[in-house]
Amino acid sequence: MKKLEAYKSVYFVGAGGIGMSALVRYCLSKGLRVAGYDRTPTPLTTQLQQEGAELFFDEDEALIPEYCRSCEDTLVVYTPAIPQEHKGLLYFLHHKFEVIKRAKLLGLITHSLKGLCFAGTHGKTTTSSMAAHIFNQSAIGCNAFLGGILRNYDSNLILSAHSDYAVVEADEFDRSFHQLLPYIAVVTSTDADHLDIYGTEEAYLESFSHFTSLIRPGGVLIAKKGIKMVPRVGEGVRIYSYSKEEGDFHAENIQIGNGSICFDFVAPDGRINDVELGVPVEINIENAVASMAVAWLCGVSGEDMRKAMSSFMGAKRRFEFWLRTPQRVMIDDYAHHPDELRAAITSVKALYPDRKLSVIFQPHLYTRTRDFAPQFAESLSLADEVILLNIYPARELPIEGVTSQIIYDKILSSRKELCDREMLLERIKEYNFEVLLTVGAGDIDRLLPQIYDIVNAQ
């Protein structure tokens, strides 16, 4: 296909997705005319419209702007979440436009820059966001395409006029990360997920092995110590391990308490003492080690890293503090896999060991609920109170016999209840929360302002 610069316009099918929106913004920054479709308006699509994108919320092909109707001048980018029978997408396919997945456009960018690619079942949004903030706060700088909105910048895109580094969240869904050309690849975890795509855990692990084989000659793989994946790397690729307390890169002298976390970062050839986390939850120690390892290998100074870690505010919906008073704490997190859920709950319990922890969880996808119901229940049982919502279907149709009930029945918490999303706001008025954790990758976030108002008034 042609280079991006050879086109005059780009049409995005599924423009409002978190990964797609960063590419919308990138194309706008390059002076391209941008239009696109998404299913429903959101605050993010409103922002994109204000920044210059022309977006539509009806798939009728008649709404496609005239400047996007030349197959010579228009590139079409779509997300795998869009159904193949989408009318607008079919129009472009029938008229022989260049139609590519989001991942391929991201791959083109990593071919022209040094890609710092963060992959993993969980942890990739936070580690890539941390790395982007570290690089952006240093003289080295970076471009960044992220899977979350960074609260420091209120954006999922960072641009640099001089840096040849691109920080990229490498998504394994639909094997999207196979389009990338990493200079440095980080693999945070390989716990089985997306089995509706991969079928088996073995196929899932093989996908990560293939991802590591794409690292440029002379590049670097940084993998969490103990993960199942067997890496395949090419000539001259260096391999490092990391974890919270073991590996080539790790943390020492960890201090947790009084709502703060401090540690020493240890590299094979040096260390940075007294690193304080701007988002003080325990899982972020390991995330920080991974992101700082990349920065260390790229020559970012220790002082720049220390300053960046303390000022890092996190990505929205990744351990995002909504309320933090002596009486009440409210935290929101995007966790949607059992291991992510366990990490979120244990991290909050470590930060507030003497407080009652209540969790509101919205399961995401019927297939994921079917495949991991016992594990979800085990993780939720770590909380003192659980409110379990009905399943958010996203791209899926219902599966017979698969409801939130199959999780609920196995939860061991002393207080638990099933609740329709529509009834949640009324139900939580009956609770007296001390520490509340809202969790899920569906649409629970749209209720957060109202939940905040209720909790803050208790």
Summary of the structure (lengths in Angstrom):
residues: 458
radius of gyration: 21.9
end to end distance: 58.1
largest distance: 63.5
contacts: 1600
relative contact order: 0.09
helix: 37%
strand: 26%
